[in-house]
Amino acid sequence: MRLQCEVEVRSRLLPTCGLRGRAKGARALLSLGRRPDRPPGHSVYLMVCTARDRAGARYKLKENIEQFFTKFVEEGKATVRLKEPAVDVCLSKANASNLKSFLAAVRLAHRGTDVEALPLSVLVPAKTSEVEKPKTKMIIMSRRDYPLTKNFPYSLEHLQASYCKLARVDMRMLCLKKLRTLDLSHNHIKKLPETIGDLVSLQELNLHNNHLESFCVALCNSMLQKSLQFLDLSQNKIKALPVQFCQLQELIHLKLDDNELIRLPFKMGQLSQLRFLSAARNKLPFLPSDFRNLSLEKLDLFGNPFEQPNPLVPSIQLKIPLTLLESAARATVNYRIPYGCHLLPSHLWEDLELAKTCQCGSACLSCFIQTTVTMNLHHVAHTVVLVDNMGGELCTVECFSICIREGEGKMCAVHLECKVGKFVMVLNSCGH
């Protein structure tokens, strides 16, 4: 029987001699078995092997344990106090379930009963791979250094594979369940696999300078919703992000520079944790009205061809009277009637998920009046890089009239002050 954990062997005699008895814990392999040079029937030993002593130190167990300390066994910690020699074997960073099983076997060996039923191991020196500290970080900066025949260590928490000319994400990376940071920048990746969403611990994903043309909807609906905090999609070929992108609500830092974005998701305001947003040098003509709900520390929208606001020339997509589908959809959203893919056909459920919001708070699906007005970006972010314009939907003609009046006031302000921090916002009106 074997157990991998960190071990610290403390002598209880050293303090009596005025010496320091504490030592730093080391990665170790614990084995429970009989010595190979002794015939069957002899005592069971506990062997502790470390990287410095792979041959291992052996401790007799039968009637040689003074006390077990298992208060923190659920945290993977325990201590076995031996009588001879007078040492405490302190275990930590062990799998709790494996530790419990190992301690139960040690107790039986101490009592000397049912020894034959124990899953004993042959006490042989440990392999280097069994006692070395788990590798948590790997950086690969060239195709030549990329591992083609070996798997990545399962203990990895940080993996960078840049300048490796990868055309796709290596499926071996998707088995690294402890991975917190994945950096695949400066490669040739065109598409992301849905299974990246199975990396439940992933907090940072860097895809800078690849050939991505889209961001997978499945990733927006995956476990990344609860873990992803940093996302770099800069220097790709992305033209639009899906509406579901705004479900990644733990995002703090988002980089979208140097893409081909023609719009941002109209529910951007749902990214309540977002503090740093950079979308410089794209093709954005305006920003969604929900954008004003963000609370950013830094915003960079430099180099976008923002349109000049023109609230007097709206885009009217309004049908009077409203269709039954439009009326029903608005009522469902406005009155917060529960719905889901288990209650509605998938296309209706998706339509409701894409419903826009008027400035008055009402919902509009496919019937609305769209116009653009200006807004001060410093209402959204503390630090703003030069930019010009913003946009949204209005639910009614009345809302549109109010918008024009407010927009004219803001236009006057533009003439009185520097345009730094101004941008065009698209507004939508539902038309009732």
N, C-alpha and C positions, 0 to 999 in steps of 0.2 A: 504494500500500500504506500502511495506517495502523495506528497502535498507540496505545491509550490507557493511560496510566500516570502515575506521578509522576516529575518530572524536576528535577534540580539541575544547573545548568551552572556548573562551577568553573573559574576562571581560574588557570592555573599561574604567572602572572606576578605576581599580587598579593602572595604571601608574600615575594617578593624585594624588594618596595617597603615591606615592613613592615606590609602591610595584611592584614586577615583575609580569607581566601579562601573560607570556608564560607558557604553560604546555605541557606535552608530550601527543601526540595523543594516543588514546586507541581504541581497536577494539570495535565496537558498532553496534547496530541494531536501525535504524531509522524507526519509524512508523508514518503514517499519518492517523488520525482518530478522532473520538469523544470520550469523556470520557464516560465510561459505566454507571457512576452514574448520568448522565445528560440525560434528555429527548431528542428525536430527534429535530433537528432544531437549536441546540446550535452550537457554534463556533467549527471549526476544529483546532486540536492541532498537533504540532510536538513533538513526544516523543523520547528521546534519552536514550537508555539503554546500560549500559556497564557492565563488569564483576563485578565491585565494586558497581554498583548501578543498579541491575537488575530491580528494581521497576520503574526506569526511571525518568527523569526530563521532564516536559511538558511545551511547549511554545505555547501560543496562536498565531495564524497566521493572522486572519482577520485584515487587515489594520495595521499590526504590523511589516512589513518588510521595512527597510529603503533602502536596496540595495542588489542586487545580484552581485557576482563577479564570472564570468564564463569564464575567459580568457583561463584557462587550463582545461576546461571540457573534452576535448578529451584525456587528460592524467588521467582522473578520479578524478580531483580536482575541488573544488568549495567552495565558502563561502557565507553564508546567514547572513546578518547583521540585527539584530532585534532592534526595538526601545525600547521595554520594556520586559524584563530587557535589559540593554545596553551590549549585548554580541554579539560576532561573532561566529557562528557555522561553523567551518572549516572542510570540508570533504576531504578525500584523499583515495587513493588505492581502489577506487570504480570502478565497471564496467562502462565504459563510456556510453554505451547505456542505462543501467538502471538508471544511474545518471541523464541523460537528461530527461527521463520520470518522474523521481521523482521530479526534479526541476520544470517541467511544471505543475505538480499537485500542488506543493507548491505555485506557482504563482496564480493559480486559487483560491486556498484557501485564499490567501492574498487579492485578489480582492473581494472575497465573492460571486462570480458569478458561476453559473453552479456547485454548490457544490454537488448537488444530483447526478451529473454524475461522480463524482470522485470515484475511487476505494479505498474507505476508509477501514481501518482495525480497529479491536477492540483493544483499548489501554490497553493491559495487560502486566504484567512483562515478560521479555524475558527469554527463557530457557538458561541454562548454555552453551549448545552447540552452541547457536546462537551468543554469544558474546565472547566466548573464542578465543584466538589467534589461527589461523589455524596451525595445526601440520605439520611441514615441514621435520622432521627427525624421523625415527624409526629404532631401532636396536634390533634384535631378535637373541639371541645366544643359544637357546635350543629348542628342539621339544615341550617341555612343555609350553613354552611361545608363541608358534606360534598361531595366531588367526584362529580358524577353523570355527567359526560361524559369525564373524563380517567382514565387508569389511575394506580394508585399507583406511585411510583418503585420499580423492582425492587431498588434498593440498600437499601431500608428494613430496619432492624433493630429499631426500636421504633415501634409504631403504636398510638395511642389514638384511639378513636372513641366518645366517651361523649355521652349526652344527644342522640343523633341519631335516636331513635325507630325504630331498625332492628328489623324483624320477623324477619329472618334474617341469617345471616352472609354478607356480600358475597363472592361467588365470586372477585372480583378479588384479595381479600386472600390467597387460597389459592395464588396464584402467586408469593408473596414468599418465596422459598426461604431468604433470609438472615434472616428474621424471628426475633428472639429473644424479644421481648415483644409480646403482643397483649392490649390492654385494650379490651374491649367492654362495660364496666360501664354501668349506667343506660340500658338499652335495653329492647326488647320481644321479645327473642329467645326462641322457644319450643322450638327443636330445633337441635341441633348437627349439621352435616354430617360424614360420615365422613372426608371429605378433609382435615379439619384435621390428621389424623394424618400427612399427607404433608409437613407443615412440619417438616423434619428437624432444624432448629436451634432450635425453639421451647422456651424454658425457663420462661417465665412466661405464664400464661393467666388473665386476670381477667374473670369473667362475673358479677360482683356486681350485684345488683338487676336481674334479668331475669325471664322467665316460664318458665324451664326446669322440666320435670316429670320428667326422667330424664337419665342420663348414658349416652351410647352405648357399647355393648359393643365395637364396632369400634375406638373410640378407645383402649380399654384394651389392645387387641391390636396397636396401630399402632406407628410409630416413636417415639411419645411415651414409650414404656417406657424409652427410653434418654436422653431429653433433658429431659422436663418436671420442674421442681423446685418451682415455685410454682403453686398452683391455688386460685382463689377462686370458690366456688360459692354464696356467702352471699346471703341474701335472694332465694331462688327458691322453687319449689314442689315440690322433689324429696322423694319419700317413701322411696326406698330407692336405694342404690348397688349395681350388679351385683357379684357375687363377683369377676369379672375385674378390677375396679377396683384390686385389690391387686397387679396386675402392673405398675402404674406405680411401680416400685421406686426411682426416683431422686427421688421426692417428698421435699421437706424441709419445706415449709410448706403446710398444707391448711386452708382455711377453709370451714366448712359451716354457719355460724350462720344462724338465722332461716329455716329450711326446714321441711318437714313430715316429717322423718326419723323412722321408727318402728323402725329398726334400722340398725346398721352392718355392713359385710361381715364374716363370721365369720373371715376370714383376715387381719384387720387387722395381725396380728403380722408379716406378711411385708414390711410397709413399713419395712424396717430403717434407711433413711436419714431417716425422718420425725423432725423435732425440734419442730415447732410444730403443734398440732392444736387447732382451735376448732370446736365444734359446739354452741354455746349456743342456748337457746331453740328446741329441737326437741321431738319427742314420744317420746324414747327412754325405754323402760321399764327397759332393762338394757343391758349391754355384752357383747360376745362374749368367751368365755374366752381366745381368742388375743390379746386386747387387752393382757394382762399381759406379752407378749413385746416390747412397744414400749419404746423408750428415749427419752423426750421431755424437752425443756427446759421447755416450757410447755404446759399442758393446760387448756382452758376448756370445761366441760360445764354451765355455769350455766343454770338455768331449764328443766331437763328433768324430766318427771314420773316419776322413778325409783321402781320398786316396792320395797316392803320385802322383804328376803330371807326365803324360806320353804322351806328345804331339806327339810322334812318333808312337803311337799305337791308332789311332782314331777309333771311331765307325762310319762306313760309311753307311748312309741310303740315297743313291743317285741313281737316275734313269736317264740314259742318252739315248735318249733325255727326257726332262721333260714332264710329263703328261700335258694334256690340262688343267686339274683342277689346277695343281701346277702353270703353267704359268699364267693362268687367276687370280689366287689368289695373286700371287706376283705382277702382274700389278695393281690390285685393291688397294693393300696396298701401293706400292711404288709411284704410281701416285695420291694417296689420293682421289680415286674415292669414292664419297659418297655411303654408303650402310647401310642397317639396316634390322631389322626383318620384316619391312613392304614392303621391296623390294625383299628380297631373302628368299628361304626356310630356315627354322630354322637351319638345320644341316650345310648349307653352311655359314650362318651368324656366327654360333658358331665356325666354322673352322677358319674364318677370325679373329675372336676375339682371337683365340689361336695362331695366327701366331708368329713365333719367329723372332728375328732380328739378322742379321749377324754383325760382327765387322765393316764391310764397310757401314752399315746402310741399306742394302737391306733386304727385308723380305724373309722368307722361311717357307713353310707350313709343308710338310711331307718329303721333299727331302733335306738332309743336311749331312754334315760331323761334327761329334761331337768329341771334344777332351778336354783335361784339361791342364791348365797352372797355374802358381802361380801368386799371386798379393799381394802387401803390404797392409794390412788392415788399416794401418794408413792413407792411402789415402781416406778411407771411414769414419773413426771415430777418434775422438781425444783420447778416452780411449778404449783400446782393452784388453780383457782377452785372455790368451794364446790359440792359435788355429793354424791349419795347412792347408789349401787348398781351391780351387775354380773352376767353369765350365760354357760352353755356346755353341752356334751353329755358324758355319761359312757358308756363302752362296756359296763360290766357292773354287776350288782347289787352286787358286791364294791366296785367303785370308788365306787358311790353311797354305800355304807355309810361308806367312808373320808371321802368328801366331807362327809357329815352331821357326823361327829365333828370334822373340821377346821373346818367352818362354825360349829359350836356354840362352839368356842374363839374364833373371830373375833367371834361375836356378843357374847360376854362382854366382849371388848376394846372393843366399841362403847359399852357401858354405862359403861366406865371412863374414856373419853376423849371429846374433842369429835368430832363426826361429820364435821368438815371433812376431806376426803380419803378418805372411804369411799364405795364404790359397789357396786351389785349386779352380779354376774357370772353369766351363764347357763352352766351346766355340763351336758354331755351324757355319758351312759354307754352303752356299746355292748351291755351286757346279757348277757355270757357268764358 
